[in-house]
Amino acid sequence: MEQTIRHTVFYNHPPADVWEYLTKPELVEQWLMKSDIQPVLGHEFSFTTKPLPQFNFDGIMKCRVIEVVPIKKLVYTWQGGMNGAVTLDSMVEWTLTEKNGGTELLLEHTGFNEVSAVAFGPMNEGWRRNINKISELLDQKNGNTNA
């Protein structure tokens, strides 16, 4: 049975500002991990972080952008494992909706099957924690702008 990570967060910031934190490598690194992401259809990129052998993860997520609607939607594949063996073959989808003077962000990470189920719990909590950092970073950025 496939499981899905799904989180919805509201930011008191416009979609264009939130979009930057999903698509600019130097900003993504502040809340998630180092990457060479670009919001360009077909772009292949990686996320890199500390290896977690207990989860059969070498610290490298290989990704490919499969859908881009600027400032509204970004979808990419998300594959990871250990020593070239893929144990998680999934998809990450970000949907931004302008709402109440800010942005509602929906994250859906799909593709967790029985092989990758061990990663589901830690990744679910990790996504929740990390996407909340975006709000803090946007608040700091605005604070610095108004200072």
C-alpha positions as CSV (number, residue, x, y, z in Angstrom):
1,M,0.0,0.0,0.0
2,E,1.4,3.3,-1.1
3,Q,1.7,6.2,1.5
4,T,1.7,9.9,0.8
5,I,3.2,12.7,2.8
6,R,0.9,15.7,2.7
7,H,1.3,19.1,4.4
8,T,-0.5,22.4,4.0
9,V,1.1,25.6,5.3
10,F,0.0,29.2,5.2
11,Y,2.6,32.0,4.8
12,N,1.9,35.7,5.3
13,H,3.9,36.3,2.1
14,P,3.1,36.5,-1.6
15,P,3.5,33.4,-3.8
16,A,6.5,34.9,-5.6
17,D,8.5,35.1,-2.4
18,V,7.6,31.5,-1.4
19,W,8.4,30.3,-4.9
20,E,11.9,31.7,-4.5
21,Y,12.5,29.5,-1.5
22,L,11.4,26.4,-3.5
23,T,13.5,27.2,-6.6
24,K,16.7,29.1,-5.8
25,P,19.5,26.8,-4.7
26,E,21.0,29.3,-2.2
27,L,17.5,29.7,-0.5
28,V,16.6,26.0,-0.7
29,E,19.8,25.2,1.1
30,Q,18.7,27.4,4.0
31,W,15.7,25.3,4.9
32,L,16.2,21.9,3.2
33,M,19.6,20.9,1.9
34,K,22.2,21.8,-0.7
35,S,21.0,21.4,-4.3
36,D,21.4,22.6,-7.8
37,I,17.6,22.9,-8.4
38,Q,16.3,25.0,-11.3
39,P,12.6,25.4,-12.2
40,V,13.2,24.3,-15.7
41,L,11.3,21.3,-17.2
42,G,13.6,18.3,-17.6
43,H,16.3,19.8,-15.4
44,E,18.2,17.0,-13.5
45,F,19.6,18.0,-10.1
46,S,20.5,16.5,-6.8
47,F,20.0,17.2,-3.1
48,T,22.9,16.3,-0.9
49,T,23.0,15.8,2.9
50,K,24.5,13.6,5.6
51,P,24.3,9.9,4.8
52,L,21.9,7.8,7.0
53,P,23.0,4.2,6.5
54,Q,20.3,3.1,9.0
55,F,17.7,4.2,6.4
56,N,19.7,2.8,3.5
57,F,20.4,6.3,2.3
58,D,23.8,7.6,1.0
59,G,22.9,11.3,1.4
60,I,22.1,11.9,-2.3
61,M,18.7,12.5,-3.7
62,K,18.6,12.5,-7.6
63,C,15.7,14.5,-9.0
64,R,14.3,15.7,-12.3
65,V,11.8,18.5,-12.9
66,I,8.7,17.1,-14.5
67,E,6.2,20.0,-14.3
68,V,6.6,23.8,-13.8
69,V,3.9,26.4,-13.6
70,P,5.9,29.5,-12.4
71,I,4.8,30.7,-9.0
72,K,2.0,28.1,-8.9
73,K,3.3,24.5,-9.2
74,L,6.6,22.6,-9.2
75,V,6.9,18.8,-9.5
76,Y,10.0,16.7,-9.5
77,T,11.0,13.1,-9.1
78,W,12.9,12.2,-5.9
79,Q,15.1,9.1,-5.9
80,G,17.5,7.9,-3.3
81,G,19.1,4.9,-1.8
82,M,22.6,3.6,-1.2
83,N,25.5,2.7,-3.5
84,G,23.5,3.3,-6.7
85,A,20.6,1.1,-5.6
86,V,17.3,3.1,-5.6
87,T,15.2,2.3,-2.5
88,L,12.9,5.4,-2.7
89,D,11.5,6.2,-6.2
90,S,9.0,9.0,-5.5
91,M,7.6,12.4,-6.5
92,V,7.5,15.7,-4.8
93,E,4.8,18.2,-5.7
94,W,4.5,21.8,-4.5
95,T,1.3,23.8,-5.2
96,L,1.1,27.5,-4.3
97,T,-2.3,29.2,-4.0
98,E,-2.7,32.9,-3.3
99,K,-5.0,33.3,-0.4
100,N,-6.0,35.9,2.3
101,G,-3.1,38.2,1.4
102,G,-0.5,35.4,1.6
103,T,0.2,31.9,0.2
104,E,-1.1,28.5,0.9
105,L,1.5,25.9,0.1
106,L,0.6,22.3,-0.4
107,L,3.4,19.7,-0.3
108,E,2.6,16.2,-1.5
109,H,5.4,13.6,-1.5
110,T,4.1,10.3,-3.1
111,G,5.5,7.0,-3.9
112,F,6.3,5.4,-0.5
113,N,5.8,1.6,-0.9
114,E,6.7,-1.3,1.3
115,V,10.4,-1.0,0.4
116,S,10.6,2.6,1.2
117,A,8.2,2.6,4.2
118,V,11.0,2.8,6.7
119,A,11.7,6.3,5.4
120,F,8.1,7.5,5.6
121,G,7.9,8.5,9.3
122,P,11.3,10.4,9.4
123,M,10.6,12.1,6.1
124,N,7.1,13.1,7.1
125,E,8.4,14.8,10.2
126,G,11.4,16.2,8.4
127,W,9.2,17.9,5.7
128,R,6.9,19.3,8.4
129,R,9.8,20.8,10.3
130,N,11.6,22.1,7.2
131,I,8.7,23.8,5.5
132,N,8.0,25.7,8.7
133,K,11.5,27.1,8.4
134,I,10.5,28.8,5.2
135,S,8.1,31.1,7.2
136,E,10.9,32.0,9.6
137,L,13.3,32.8,6.7
138,L,10.7,34.9,4.9
139,D,9.9,36.8,8.1
140,Q,13.6,37.5,8.7
141,K,14.0,38.6,5.1
142,N,11.1,41.1,5.4
143,G,12.4,42.3,8.8
144,N,15.8,43.0,7.2
145,T,14.1,44.8,4.3
146,N,12.1,47.0,6.6
147,A,15.0,47.8,8.9
